[in-house]
Amino acid sequence: MNTKYNFDQEIDRSNTNSIKLEALESVFGSKDIIPLWIADMDFLTPPSITQAMKQRVEHGIFGYVQPDEHYFNAIINWLKNRHHWTVEQETISFIPGVVKGFAFAIDAFTNQNDKIIIQPPVYPPFKGTTEDLKREIVNNPLIFENGQYRMDFDNLREVAKTGAKMLILCNPQNPSGRIWTREELIELAEICYDNNIIVISDEIHADLELPGNKHIPFATVSEKAAQNTITLMAPSKTFNIAGIVSSFAVVDNKKIRERYFDYLEARQLNQGTIFAYLAAQYAYETGEEWLNQVMEYVQGNIDFVDSYLQEHIPQLRVVRPDASFLIWLDCRELNLPQTELENFFIHKAKLGLNSGTMFGEEGEGFMRLNVGCPRITLEKALDNLKKAVAL
Ligand SMILES: Cc1ncc(COP(=O)(O)O)c(C=O)c1O
């Protein structure tokens, strides 16, 4: 691959407070494993972002800040050029994280015991945060068919009638990496709008399209979608700056926007830090070349894992993602109950993956593998896995 960036470079992340490393002991009960779990990447952030932050550090005064037009224009241009989505500045607000963003939306638009629909297997806080806020989860499980997930619209039509107030959509989908089609999104929008169910579209993985795939922002698929959605996005996963915490919401509908933005404003939750605004701006202004190259590298990692497993460990199957640096691994042929599957990965293979059931009981028999790392890390991991399976 012809690239300016060296994604093969192994970088020591120890002593940087990285959760991926520092929480190994508490989460997996062992430090002696290869960390392939929490969803950040082991690659250097684009140098143009680091450079911009270095220059700002050199200035030496870090007083209160406000976002300027460079920040908003960077987002507006990014959405237009990358996702063919035209938005106005007034429809954008900073939020201090995507999970916090949907927690605030739950708080602002629903009451305790209200029903909220999610479609598992899905990113764990969709359930955890909703339940912590004392709302009732209504599951509309995805259907796994021919090696990929699809939404169950028949069941959604039924559960939509039960008085649910909100649906949290994962677009693209985590853990499977599925990019939903326009037709699927239109159908979802129709059902939700017609049943007065507001949609929170978590699009944190939007930019991480693998070569040849195109993300479709939910709010762009129809008027019903545009008028009934809070979209949550961030440069955090895209450019490996999750620790900087810089996310934003886009809300087209005026009534929904005022209610959500007033909620944020009243609590000053719409105020970012110096580096949140700066990193986001430089990411969107200067990061696209890096992003395209990193996703080519990630595609190479996915292909490598897939062909290695087919050749050496055919009991394990890759659910091919359309987006993200995460692989949903179908381990059902090993025929192990989930706890044994987890123990197998931790203690026999010495690997730290996310257990499938974290994403809902529908994840039984699956594990989630993070391939946002140098290829050599995956070579070591797969070698461990091959030996463990052969034991
Ligand atoms: C679907 C999804 N939403 C949100 C997040 C986390 O976002 P944040 O760190 O901005 O809260 C993740 C991280 O893995 C994710 O996969």
The ligand as a Gaussian input file, in Angstrom:
#p B3LYP/6-31G(d) Opt

LIG

0 1
 C      -22.004000       3.057000      18.930000
 C      -21.156000       3.815000      19.889000
 N      -21.628000       4.922000      20.467000
 C      -20.892000       5.635000      21.345000
 C      -19.617000       5.246000      21.691000
 C      -18.841000       6.026000      22.687000
 O      -18.911000       7.378000      22.413000
 P      -18.405000       8.462000      23.440000
 O      -17.049000       8.052000      23.877000
 O      -18.403000       9.728000      22.639000
 O      -19.397000       8.495000      24.546000
 C      -19.082000       4.095000      21.110000
 C      -17.727000       3.641000      21.494000
 O      -17.343000       2.524000      21.296000
 C      -19.861000       3.370000      20.187000
 O      -19.399000       2.275000      19.600000

